[in-house]
Amino acid sequence: MAASEREGIWSLHAGIFPENTASIALHASCGFHHVGVRERVGEMDGQWRDIVLLERRSDVVGV
């Protein structure tokens, strides 16, 4: 995240399968917020799955 801010990137996104609660919690602890659910955009084992969309926006002024 620090490297992205140094490069002027102010918004990071993550898409995670809903049952992966550990990853969702880890992202939340890093400042990511729940944005919504994208339906049938991630494929796993031949099935199209929903993903939870998370976003983190920089607090650094000037980014």
PyMOL Python script that loads the backbone (N, CA, C, O; Angstrom):
from pymol import cmd

cmd.read_pdbstr("""\
ATOM      1  N   MET A   1       0.822  -1.177   0.000  1.00  0.00           N
ATOM      2  CA  MET A   1       0.000   0.000   0.000  1.00  0.00           C
ATOM      3  C   MET A   1       0.870   1.246   0.000  1.00  0.00           C
ATOM      4  O   MET A   1       0.567   2.216  -0.694  1.00  0.00           O
ATOM      5  N   ALA A   2       1.941   1.225   0.768  1.00  0.00           N
ATOM      6  CA  ALA A   2       2.824   2.389   0.801  1.00  0.00           C
ATOM      7  C   ALA A   2       3.437   2.639  -0.573  1.00  0.00           C
ATOM      8  O   ALA A   2       3.552   3.787  -1.002  1.00  0.00           O
ATOM      9  N   ALA A   3       3.828   1.581  -1.258  1.00  0.00           N
ATOM     10  CA  ALA A   3       4.411   1.738  -2.595  1.00  0.00           C
ATOM     11  C   ALA A   3       3.398   2.328  -3.568  1.00  0.00           C
ATOM     12  O   ALA A   3       3.744   3.166  -4.400  1.00  0.00           O
ATOM     13  N   SER A   4       2.144   1.888  -3.463  1.00  0.00           N
ATOM     14  CA  SER A   4       1.124   2.430  -4.363  1.00  0.00           C
ATOM     15  C   SER A   4       0.922   3.927  -4.103  1.00  0.00           C
ATOM     16  O   SER A   4       0.741   4.700  -5.043  1.00  0.00           O
ATOM     17  N   GLU A   5       0.953   4.331  -2.842  1.00  0.00           N
ATOM     18  CA  GLU A   5       0.806   5.743  -2.522  1.00  0.00           C
ATOM     19  C   GLU A   5       1.993   6.558  -3.031  1.00  0.00           C
ATOM     20  O   GLU A   5       1.816   7.675  -3.516  1.00  0.00           O
ATOM     21  N   ARG A   6       3.205   6.001  -2.921  1.00  0.00           N
ATOM     22  CA  ARG A   6       4.381   6.700  -3.448  1.00  0.00           C
ATOM     23  C   ARG A   6       4.275   6.902  -4.953  1.00  0.00           C
ATOM     24  O   ARG A   6       4.806   7.874  -5.490  1.00  0.00           O
ATOM     25  N   GLU A   7       3.595   5.995  -5.630  1.00  0.00           N
ATOM     26  CA  GLU A   7       3.420   6.083  -7.081  1.00  0.00           C
ATOM     27  C   GLU A   7       2.194   6.898  -7.481  1.00  0.00           C
ATOM     28  O   GLU A   7       1.890   7.018  -8.668  1.00  0.00           O
ATOM     29  N   GLY A   8       1.493   7.456  -6.504  1.00  0.00           N
ATOM     30  CA  GLY A   8       0.339   8.303  -6.791  1.00  0.00           C
ATOM     31  C   GLY A   8      -0.955   7.544  -7.007  1.00  0.00           C
ATOM     32  O   GLY A   8      -1.934   8.113  -7.490  1.00  0.00           O
ATOM     33  N   ILE A   9      -0.974   6.266  -6.656  1.00  0.00           N
ATOM     34  CA  ILE A   9      -2.201   5.467  -6.779  1.00  0.00           C
ATOM     35  C   ILE A   9      -3.004   5.673  -5.500  1.00  0.00           C
ATOM     36  O   ILE A   9      -2.516   5.386  -4.407  1.00  0.00           O
ATOM     37  N   TRP A  10      -4.222   6.163  -5.631  1.00  0.00           N
ATOM     38  CA  TRP A  10      -4.998   6.538  -4.449  1.00  0.00           C
ATOM     39  C   TRP A  10      -6.120   5.559  -4.119  1.00  0.00           C
ATOM     40  O   TRP A  10      -6.754   5.687  -3.072  1.00  0.00           O
ATOM     41  N   SER A  11      -6.380   4.578  -4.998  1.00  0.00           N
ATOM     42  CA  SER A  11      -7.483   3.649  -4.761  1.00  0.00           C
ATOM     43  C   SER A  11      -7.048   2.230  -5.121  1.00  0.00           C
ATOM     44  O   SER A  11      -6.575   1.975  -6.229  1.00  0.00           O
ATOM     45  N   LEU A  12      -7.216   1.309  -4.169  1.00  0.00           N
ATOM     46  CA  LEU A  12      -6.917  -0.107  -4.393  1.00  0.00           C
ATOM     47  C   LEU A  12      -8.213  -0.907  -4.277  1.00  0.00           C
ATOM     48  O   LEU A  12      -9.047  -0.617  -3.420  1.00  0.00           O
ATOM     49  N   HIS A  13      -8.382  -1.903  -5.127  1.00  0.00           N
ATOM     50  CA  HIS A  13      -9.586  -2.733  -5.112  1.00  0.00           C
ATOM     51  C   HIS A  13      -9.207  -4.188  -4.919  1.00  0.00           C
ATOM     52  O   HIS A  13      -8.133  -4.620  -5.338  1.00  0.00           O
ATOM     53  N   ALA A  14     -10.094  -4.941  -4.284  1.00  0.00           N
ATOM     54  CA  ALA A  14      -9.915  -6.384  -4.112  1.00  0.00           C
ATOM     55  C   ALA A  14     -11.253  -7.070  -4.353  1.00  0.00           C
ATOM     56  O   ALA A  14     -12.303  -6.554  -3.971  1.00  0.00           O
ATOM     57  N   GLY A  15     -11.208  -8.226  -4.985  1.00  0.00           N
ATOM     58  CA  GLY A  15     -12.394  -9.053  -5.173  1.00  0.00           C
ATOM     59  C   GLY A  15     -12.164 -10.404  -4.518  1.00  0.00           C
ATOM     60  O   GLY A  15     -11.225 -11.117  -4.873  1.00  0.00           O
ATOM     61  N   ILE A  16     -13.009 -10.758  -3.573  1.00  0.00           N
ATOM     62  CA  ILE A  16     -12.793 -11.945  -2.741  1.00  0.00           C
ATOM     63  C   ILE A  16     -14.073 -12.774  -2.698  1.00  0.00           C
ATOM     64  O   ILE A  16     -15.171 -12.228  -2.589  1.00  0.00           O
ATOM     65  N   PHE A  17     -13.924 -14.095  -2.783  1.00  0.00           N
ATOM     66  CA  PHE A  17     -15.093 -14.965  -2.641  1.00  0.00           C
ATOM     67  C   PHE A  17     -15.704 -14.756  -1.250  1.00  0.00           C
ATOM     68  O   PHE A  17     -14.967 -14.664  -0.269  1.00  0.00           O
ATOM     69  N   PRO A  18     -17.020 -14.681  -1.149  1.00  0.00           N
ATOM     70  CA  PRO A  18     -17.684 -14.330   0.114  1.00  0.00           C
ATOM     71  C   PRO A  18     -17.340 -15.238   1.298  1.00  0.00           C
ATOM     72  O   PRO A  18     -17.285 -14.771   2.436  1.00  0.00           O
ATOM     73  N   GLU A  19     -17.110 -16.514   1.047  1.00  0.00           N
ATOM     74  CA  GLU A  19     -16.820 -17.417   2.172  1.00  0.00           C
ATOM     75  C   GLU A  19     -15.398 -17.286   2.697  1.00  0.00           C
ATOM     76  O   GLU A  19     -15.061 -17.882   3.720  1.00  0.00           O
ATOM     77  N   ASN A  20     -14.560 -16.513   2.012  1.00  0.00           N
ATOM     78  CA  ASN A  20     -13.183 -16.322   2.456  1.00  0.00           C
ATOM     79  C   ASN A  20     -13.139 -15.204   3.500  1.00  0.00           C
ATOM     80  O   ASN A  20     -12.578 -14.132   3.271  1.00  0.00           O
ATOM     81  N   THR A  21     -13.742 -15.487   4.637  1.00  0.00           N
ATOM     82  CA  THR A  21     -13.899 -14.473   5.680  1.00  0.00           C
ATOM     83  C   THR A  21     -12.560 -14.029   6.269  1.00  0.00           C
ATOM     84  O   THR A  21     -12.427 -12.885   6.703  1.00  0.00           O
ATOM     85  N   ALA A  22     -11.575 -14.915   6.287  1.00  0.00           N
ATOM     86  CA  ALA A  22     -10.258 -14.532   6.805  1.00  0.00           C
ATOM     87  C   ALA A  22      -9.631 -13.454   5.927  1.00  0.00           C
ATOM     88  O   ALA A  22      -9.067 -12.488   6.442  1.00  0.00           O
ATOM     89  N   SER A  23      -9.721 -13.607   4.625  1.00  0.00           N
ATOM     90  CA  SER A  23      -9.164 -12.603   3.711  1.00  0.00           C
ATOM     91  C   SER A  23      -9.932 -11.294   3.800  1.00  0.00           C
ATOM     92  O   SER A  23      -9.337 -10.217   3.769  1.00  0.00           O
ATOM     93  N   ILE A  24     -11.246 -11.383   3.911  1.00  0.00           N
ATOM     94  CA  ILE A  24     -12.052 -10.170   4.045  1.00  0.00           C
ATOM     95  C   ILE A  24     -11.675  -9.430   5.327  1.00  0.00           C
ATOM     96  O   ILE A  24     -11.553  -8.205   5.325  1.00  0.00           O
ATOM     97  N   ALA A  25     -11.491 -10.171   6.423  1.00  0.00           N
ATOM     98  CA  ALA A  25     -11.101  -9.558   7.696  1.00  0.00           C
ATOM     99  C   ALA A  25      -9.703  -8.940   7.605  1.00  0.00           C
ATOM    100  O   ALA A  25      -9.471  -7.854   8.137  1.00  0.00           O
ATOM    101  N   LEU A  26      -8.776  -9.622   6.938  1.00  0.00           N
ATOM    102  CA  LEU A  26      -7.424  -9.090   6.771  1.00  0.00           C
ATOM    103  C   LEU A  26      -7.467  -7.775   5.993  1.00  0.00           C
ATOM    104  O   LEU A  26      -6.837  -6.794   6.388  1.00  0.00           O
ATOM    105  N   HIS A  27      -8.210  -7.759   4.889  1.00  0.00           N
ATOM    106  CA  HIS A  27      -8.326  -6.535   4.111  1.00  0.00           C
ATOM    107  C   HIS A  27      -8.961  -5.414   4.940  1.00  0.00           C
ATOM    108  O   HIS A  27      -8.516  -4.268   4.874  1.00  0.00           O
ATOM    109  N   ALA A  28      -9.986  -5.736   5.710  1.00  0.00           N
ATOM    110  CA  ALA A  28     -10.634  -4.727   6.559  1.00  0.00           C
ATOM    111  C   ALA A  28      -9.637  -4.149   7.564  1.00  0.00           C
ATOM    112  O   ALA A  28      -9.652  -2.949   7.838  1.00  0.00           O
ATOM    113  N   SER A  29      -8.776  -5.002   8.109  1.00  0.00           N
ATOM    114  CA  SER A  29      -7.780  -4.521   9.076  1.00  0.00           C
ATOM    115  C   SER A  29      -6.747  -3.613   8.423  1.00  0.00           C
ATOM    116  O   SER A  29      -6.045  -2.874   9.113  1.00  0.00           O
ATOM    117  N   CYS A  30      -6.651  -3.663   7.093  1.00  0.00           N
ATOM    118  CA  CYS A  30      -5.722  -2.811   6.338  1.00  0.00           C
ATOM    119  C   CYS A  30      -6.419  -1.583   5.762  1.00  0.00           C
ATOM    120  O   CYS A  30      -5.828  -0.850   4.970  1.00  0.00           O
ATOM    121  N   GLY A  31      -7.670  -1.352   6.154  1.00  0.00           N
ATOM    122  CA  GLY A  31      -8.366  -0.146   5.738  1.00  0.00           C
ATOM    123  C   GLY A  31      -9.279  -0.297   4.538  1.00  0.00           C
ATOM    124  O   GLY A  31      -9.790   0.698   4.025  1.00  0.00           O
ATOM    125  N   PHE A  32      -9.495  -1.531   4.077  1.00  0.00           N
ATOM    126  CA  PHE A  32     -10.420  -1.748   2.963  1.00  0.00           C
ATOM    127  C   PHE A  32     -11.859  -1.721   3.484  1.00  0.00           C
ATOM    128  O   PHE A  32     -12.139  -2.151   4.603  1.00  0.00           O
ATOM    129  N   HIS A  33     -12.764  -1.205   2.645  1.00  0.00           N
ATOM    130  CA  HIS A  33     -14.176  -1.114   2.996  1.00  0.00           C
ATOM    131  C   HIS A  33     -15.012  -1.883   1.987  1.00  0.00           C
ATOM    132  O   HIS A  33     -14.662  -1.958   0.809  1.00  0.00           O
ATOM    133  N   HIS A  34     -16.109  -2.451   2.447  1.00  0.00           N
ATOM    134  CA  HIS A  34     -17.033  -3.192   1.590  1.00  0.00           C
ATOM    135  C   HIS A  34     -17.724  -2.220   0.643  1.00  0.00           C
ATOM    136  O   HIS A  34     -18.333  -1.243   1.081  1.00  0.00           O
ATOM    137  N   VAL A  35     -17.629  -2.491  -0.657  1.00  0.00           N
ATOM    138  CA  VAL A  35     -18.261  -1.647  -1.662  1.00  0.00           C
ATOM    139  C   VAL A  35     -19.534  -2.306  -2.181  1.00  0.00           C
ATOM    140  O   VAL A  35     -20.538  -1.634  -2.418  1.00  0.00           O
ATOM    141  N   GLY A  36     -19.485  -3.616  -2.357  1.00  0.00           N
ATOM    142  CA  GLY A  36     -20.655  -4.319  -2.872  1.00  0.00           C
ATOM    143  C   GLY A  36     -20.306  -5.739  -3.263  1.00  0.00           C
ATOM    144  O   GLY A  36     -19.252  -6.263  -2.904  1.00  0.00           O
ATOM    145  N   VAL A  37     -21.211  -6.350  -4.006  1.00  0.00           N
ATOM    146  CA  VAL A  37     -21.017  -7.713  -4.496  1.00  0.00           C
ATOM    147  C   VAL A  37     -21.154  -7.690  -6.014  1.00  0.00           C
ATOM    148  O   VAL A  37     -22.118  -7.148  -6.553  1.00  0.00           O
ATOM    149  N   ARG A  38     -20.193  -8.276  -6.684  1.00  0.00           N
ATOM    150  CA  ARG A  38     -20.279  -8.429  -8.135  1.00  0.00           C
ATOM    151  C   ARG A  38     -20.709  -9.863  -8.391  1.00  0.00           C
ATOM    152  O   ARG A  38     -20.097 -10.805  -7.889  1.00  0.00           O
ATOM    153  N   GLU A  39     -21.753 -10.018  -9.165  1.00  0.00           N
ATOM    154  CA  GLU A  39     -22.342 -11.340  -9.390  1.00  0.00           C
ATOM    155  C   GLU A  39     -21.690 -12.064 -10.558  1.00  0.00           C
ATOM    156  O   GLU A  39     -21.509 -11.509 -11.641  1.00  0.00           O
ATOM    157  N   ARG A  40     -21.345 -13.320 -10.303  1.00  0.00           N
ATOM    158  CA  ARG A  40     -20.848 -14.235 -11.331  1.00  0.00           C
ATOM    159  C   ARG A  40     -19.670 -13.678 -12.135  1.00  0.00           C
ATOM    160  O   ARG A  40     -19.693 -13.687 -13.365  1.00  0.00           O
ATOM    161  N   VAL A  41     -18.651 -13.198 -11.439  1.00  0.00           N
ATOM    162  CA  VAL A  41     -17.480 -12.665 -12.139  1.00  0.00           C
ATOM    163  C   VAL A  41     -16.195 -13.429 -11.853  1.00  0.00           C
ATOM    164  O   VAL A  41     -15.197 -13.234 -12.546  1.00  0.00           O
ATOM    165  N   GLY A  42     -16.203 -14.294 -10.846  1.00  0.00           N
ATOM    166  CA  GLY A  42     -15.021 -15.093 -10.522  1.00  0.00           C
ATOM    167  C   GLY A  42     -15.301 -16.556 -10.782  1.00  0.00           C
ATOM    168  O   GLY A  42     -16.330 -17.086 -10.363  1.00  0.00           O
ATOM    169  N   GLU A  43     -14.378 -17.212 -11.478  1.00  0.00           N
ATOM    170  CA  GLU A  43     -14.581 -18.635 -11.773  1.00  0.00           C
ATOM    171  C   GLU A  43     -13.723 -19.489 -10.855  1.00  0.00           C
ATOM    172  O   GLU A  43     -12.542 -19.209 -10.649  1.00  0.00           O
ATOM    173  N   MET A  44     -14.336 -20.542 -10.302  1.00  0.00           N
ATOM    174  CA  MET A  44     -13.617 -21.493  -9.462  1.00  0.00           C
ATOM    175  C   MET A  44     -14.221 -22.868  -9.693  1.00  0.00           C
ATOM    176  O   MET A  44     -15.432 -23.054  -9.567  1.00  0.00           O
ATOM    177  N   ASP A  45     -13.382 -23.816 -10.026  1.00  0.00           N
ATOM    178  CA  ASP A  45     -13.823 -25.194 -10.274  1.00  0.00           C
ATOM    179  C   ASP A  45     -14.926 -25.266 -11.325  1.00  0.00           C
ATOM    180  O   ASP A  45     -15.868 -26.050 -11.203  1.00  0.00           O
ATOM    181  N   GLY A  46     -14.794 -24.437 -12.355  1.00  0.00           N
ATOM    182  CA  GLY A  46     -15.745 -24.480 -13.456  1.00  0.00           C
ATOM    183  C   GLY A  46     -17.083 -23.798 -13.186  1.00  0.00           C
ATOM    184  O   GLY A  46     -17.979 -23.845 -14.028  1.00  0.00           O
ATOM    185  N   GLN A  47     -17.227 -23.168 -12.030  1.00  0.00           N
ATOM    186  CA  GLN A  47     -18.475 -22.472 -11.695  1.00  0.00           C
ATOM    187  C   GLN A  47     -18.202 -20.979 -11.564  1.00  0.00           C
ATOM    188  O   GLN A  47     -17.207 -20.571 -10.964  1.00  0.00           O
ATOM    189  N   TRP A  48     -19.096 -20.165 -12.132  1.00  0.00           N
ATOM    190  CA  TRP A  48     -18.981 -18.722 -11.987  1.00  0.00           C
ATOM    191  C   TRP A  48     -19.534 -18.320 -10.634  1.00  0.00           C
ATOM    192  O   TRP A  48     -20.622 -18.744 -10.245  1.00  0.00           O
ATOM    193  N   ARG A  49     -18.777 -17.500  -9.919  1.00  0.00           N
ATOM    194  CA  ARG A  49     -19.081 -17.172  -8.532  1.00  0.00           C
ATOM    195  C   ARG A  49     -19.188 -15.675  -8.331  1.00  0.00           C
ATOM    196  O   ARG A  49     -18.626 -14.891  -9.096  1.00  0.00           O
ATOM    197  N   ASP A  50     -19.910 -15.289  -7.301  1.00  0.00           N
ATOM    198  CA  ASP A  50     -19.961 -13.894  -6.876  1.00  0.00           C
ATOM    199  C   ASP A  50     -18.658 -13.563  -6.150  1.00  0.00           C
ATOM    200  O   ASP A  50     -17.990 -14.448  -5.616  1.00  0.00           O
ATOM    201  N   ILE A  51     -18.313 -12.290  -6.139  1.00  0.00           N
ATOM    202  CA  ILE A  51     -17.191 -11.830  -5.324  1.00  0.00           C
ATOM    203  C   ILE A  51     -17.625 -10.613  -4.519  1.00  0.00           C
ATOM    204  O   ILE A  51     -18.475  -9.833  -4.949  1.00  0.00           O
ATOM    205  N   VAL A  52     -17.026 -10.468  -3.347  1.00  0.00           N
ATOM    206  CA  VAL A  52     -17.205  -9.274  -2.532  1.00  0.00           C
ATOM    207  C   VAL A  52     -16.175  -8.263  -3.020  1.00  0.00           C
ATOM    208  O   VAL A  52     -14.988  -8.575  -3.113  1.00  0.00           O
ATOM    209  N   LEU A  53     -16.629  -7.059  -3.329  1.00  0.00           N
ATOM    210  CA  LEU A  53     -15.740  -6.011  -3.809  1.00  0.00           C
ATOM    211  C   LEU A  53     -15.368  -5.103  -2.642  1.00  0.00           C
ATOM    212  O   LEU A  53     -16.235  -4.547  -1.967  1.00  0.00           O
ATOM    213  N   LEU A  54     -14.061  -4.964  -2.419  1.00  0.00           N
ATOM    214  CA  LEU A  54     -13.536  -4.118  -1.353  1.00  0.00           C
ATOM    215  C   LEU A  54     -12.682  -3.019  -1.973  1.00  0.00           C
ATOM    216  O   LEU A  54     -12.114  -3.196  -3.051  1.00  0.00           O
ATOM    217  N   GLU A  55     -12.596  -1.891  -1.288  1.00  0.00           N
ATOM    218  CA  GLU A  55     -11.816  -0.771  -1.788  1.00  0.00           C
ATOM    219  C   GLU A  55     -11.091  -0.088  -0.632  1.00  0.00           C
ATOM    220  O   GLU A  55     -11.613   0.017   0.478  1.00  0.00           O
ATOM    221  N   ARG A  56      -9.881   0.370  -0.921  1.00  0.00           N
ATOM    222  CA  ARG A  56      -9.132   1.192   0.041  1.00  0.00           C
ATOM    223  C   ARG A  56      -8.700   2.450  -0.678  1.00  0.00           C
ATOM    224  O   ARG A  56      -8.065   2.390  -1.731  1.00  0.00           O
ATOM    225  N   ARG A  57      -9.049   3.594  -0.104  1.00  0.00           N
ATOM    226  CA  ARG A  57      -8.631   4.870  -0.666  1.00  0.00           C
ATOM    227  C   ARG A  57      -7.576   5.492   0.249  1.00  0.00           C
ATOM    228  O   ARG A  57      -7.671   5.415   1.474  1.00  0.00           O
ATOM    229  N   SER A  58      -6.588   6.100  -0.360  1.00  0.00           N
ATOM    230  CA  SER A  58      -5.479   6.680   0.373  1.00  0.00           C
ATOM    231  C   SER A  58      -5.927   7.858   1.221  1.00  0.00           C
ATOM    232  O   SER A  58      -6.790   8.639   0.821  1.00  0.00           O
ATOM    233  N   ASP A  59      -5.330   7.971   2.393  1.00  0.00           N
ATOM    234  CA  ASP A  59      -5.534   9.140   3.260  1.00  0.00           C
ATOM    235  C   ASP A  59      -4.433  10.167   3.065  1.00  0.00           C
ATOM    236  O   ASP A  59      -4.463  11.237   3.673  1.00  0.00           O
ATOM    237  N   VAL A  60      -3.460   9.847   2.220  1.00  0.00           N
ATOM    238  CA  VAL A  60      -2.301  10.725   2.022  1.00  0.00           C
ATOM    239  C   VAL A  60      -2.720  11.928   1.186  1.00  0.00           C
ATOM    240  O   VAL A  60      -3.284  11.775   0.103  1.00  0.00           O
ATOM    241  N   VAL A  61      -2.444  13.109   1.691  1.00  0.00           N
ATOM    242  CA  VAL A  61      -2.783  14.339   0.976  1.00  0.00           C
ATOM    243  C   VAL A  61      -1.892  14.465  -0.242  1.00  0.00           C
ATOM    244  O   VAL A  61      -0.683  14.251  -0.162  1.00  0.00           O
ATOM    245  N   GLY A  62      -2.487  14.810  -1.363  1.00  0.00           N
ATOM    246  CA  GLY A  62      -1.729  15.001  -2.590  1.00  0.00           C
ATOM    247  C   GLY A  62      -1.642  13.781  -3.467  1.00  0.00           C
ATOM    248  O   GLY A  62      -1.050  13.832  -4.545  1.00  0.00           O
ATOM    249  N   VAL A  63      -2.224  12.677  -3.024  1.00  0.00           N
ATOM    250  CA  VAL A  63      -2.227  11.468  -3.849  1.00  0.00           C
ATOM    251  C   VAL A  63      -3.455  11.503  -4.701  1.00  0.00           C
ATOM    252  O   VAL A  63      -3.685  10.586  -5.489  1.00  0.00           O
TER     253      VAL A  63
END
""", "prot")
cmd.dss("prot")
cmd.show_as("cartoon", "prot")
cmd.util.cbc("prot")
cmd.orient("prot")
